[in-house]
Amino acid sequence: MLEEYDFSKGKRGPVIPNKGKTRITIFIDSDILGWFRDEAEREGRGYQTAINQALRDYIKQDKRPIQDIVKEAVRKELRVLKKAS
C-alpha cells in the first residue's frame, strides 16, 4: 500500500449507512436458508426480505394463552348457532 494513503481517521462500516437496518452475522441452518432463498426466488424478491417478513409476522402473532383463544372461538361459534336457531 502506498504511504500517501492515510486511514488513521477511518471508520469501519458501510460507506452509505442503511437507515432502519443493522448488519449482523448469524448462523442459519443450511436447509432453512435454502428454503428462504427458493421461496424468495419464486416470489421475485430477496431472501433477506423474506426472512425479515417471517420474523415480523412471528413477533406480531397473538400472544394470548391458547385457552383464551379457544374460549373466544367457541363463544363466537355459540353466538352463531344461537342466532341460527
PyMOL commands that set and color helices and strands:
alter all, ss='L'
color gray80, all
select helices_A, chain A and resi 30-43+47-59+66-84
alter helices_A, ss='H'
color red, helices_A
deselect
rebuild
show_as cartoon
